């Protein structure tokens, strides 16, 4: 999972949008477990589990955390929940080559893989783009995300403002 979310405690993620506004998230590792064997539960099956959680130090005007990430492994299945400015993004079946499914809020996304992706002065390789349809569901918040293997989240776009935030 660290392949697509290579974050560490104290890391600062800074994004700048197409209007030259800046947004930063200082990550705090709030919970980590090492892989462990879990017994019992439904069907008394043995499972191996691990979890790693991050929260941003920054909060919005209502006191809510602006960025959070929960990565989980359970019985070999890797998943994640990313929340940016109150938009939840779910990742199901993470693999080294990408994501089987990405949901932005309640919308299933269309995914595209790009060998190269450039934005202004930045260039990225091995990029996965997840886009939610805004034609039929006009939900406010994030609708498009770009991830680069080894770098994590590199770009996200919001609806209806159409602001695009690029990692600096």
WOGIVEN-V612547 format. One record per residue. N is the residue number from 1. PSI is psi in radians with two decimals (999 if undefined). Layout:
n->N psi->PSI
n->N psi->PSI
//
This chain:
n->1 psi->-0.51
n->2 psi->-0.27
n->3 psi->-0.72
n->4 psi->-0.28
n->5 psi->1.24
n->6 psi->0.87
n->7 psi->2.73
n->8 psi->2.81
n->9 psi->2.29
n->10 psi->-0.10
n->11 psi->2.50
n->12 psi->2.11
n->13 psi->2.17
n->14 psi->2.30
n->15 psi->2.55
n->16 psi->2.43
n->17 psi->-3.13
n->18 psi->-0.10
n->19 psi->0.18
n->20 psi->0.38
n->21 psi->2.64
n->22 psi->2.52
n->23 psi->2.28
n->24 psi->2.56
n->25 psi->2.10
n->26 psi->2.04
n->27 psi->2.40
n->28 psi->2.14
n->29 psi->1.90
n->30 psi->-0.32
n->31 psi->2.33
n->32 psi->2.34
n->33 psi->2.53
n->34 psi->2.70
n->35 psi->2.34
n->36 psi->2.72
n->37 psi->2.14
n->38 psi->2.31
n->39 psi->2.83
n->40 psi->-2.77
n->41 psi->-2.89
n->42 psi->2.17
n->43 psi->0.12
n->44 psi->0.70
n->45 psi->2.58
n->46 psi->2.38
n->47 psi->2.62
n->48 psi->2.28
n->49 psi->2.65
n->50 psi->2.69
n->51 psi->2.59
n->52 psi->2.20
n->53 psi->2.46
n->54 psi->2.57
n->55 psi->2.58
n->56 psi->2.60
n->57 psi->-0.57
n->58 psi->2.47
n->59 psi->2.77
n->60 psi->-3.10
n->61 psi->-0.32
n->62 psi->0.04
n->63 psi->0.18
n->64 psi->2.52
n->65 psi->2.36
n->66 psi->-0.38
n->67 psi->2.25
n->68 psi->2.73
n->69 psi->2.25
n->70 psi->2.12
n->71 psi->2.32
n->72 psi->2.52
n->73 psi->2.22
n->74 psi->2.11
n->75 psi->0.67
n->76 psi->-0.18
n->77 psi->2.20
n->78 psi->2.32
n->79 psi->2.92
n->80 psi->2.71
n->81 psi->2.02
n->82 psi->2.37
n->83 psi->2.07
n->84 psi->2.06
n->85 psi->0.83
n->86 psi->0.29
n->87 psi->1.97
n->88 psi->2.39
n->89 psi->2.14
n->90 psi->2.36
n->91 psi->2.11
n->92 psi->2.42
n->93 psi->1.11
n->94 psi->2.38
n->95 psi->3.01
n->96 psi->-0.42
n->97 psi->-0.11
n->98 psi->-2.62
n->99 psi->2.34
n->100 psi->-0.70
n->101 psi->2.44
n->102 psi->2.28
n->103 psi->2.25
n->104 psi->1.98
n->105 psi->-2.00
n->106 psi->0.15
n->107 psi->2.24
n->108 psi->2.44
n->109 psi->2.81
n->110 psi->2.33
n->111 psi->2.58
n->112 psi->2.45
n->113 psi->2.33
n->114 psi->2.29
n->115 psi->-0.68
n->116 psi->2.56
n->117 psi->2.24
n->118 psi->2.44
n->119 psi->1.92
n->120 psi->-2.07
n->121 psi->-0.04
n->122 psi->2.51
n->123 psi->2.38
n->124 psi->2.66
n->125 psi->2.85
n->126 psi->1.14
n->127 psi->2.41
n->128 psi->2.29
n->129 psi->2.26
n->130 psi->2.14
n->131 psi->2.23
n->132 psi->2.51
n->133 psi->2.20
n->134 psi->0.05
n->135 psi->-0.69
n->136 psi->-0.55
n->137 psi->1.83
n->138 psi->1.17
n->139 psi->2.34
n->140 psi->2.51
n->141 psi->-2.84
n->142 psi->2.38
n->143 psi->-0.19
n->144 psi->2.36
n->145 psi->2.50
n->146 psi->2.26
n->147 psi->2.41
n->148 psi->2.26
n->149 psi->2.20
n->150 psi->-0.28
n->151 psi->-0.42
n->152 psi->-2.58
n->153 psi->2.18
n->154 psi->-0.43
n->155 psi->2.53
n->156 psi->2.63
n->157 psi->2.54
n->158 psi->2.64
n->159 psi->2.43
n->160 psi->0.00
n->161 psi->-0.41
n->162 psi->0.39
n->163 psi->2.38
n->164 psi->2.14
n->165 psi->2.23
n->166 psi->2.32
n->167 psi->2.33
n->168 psi->999
//
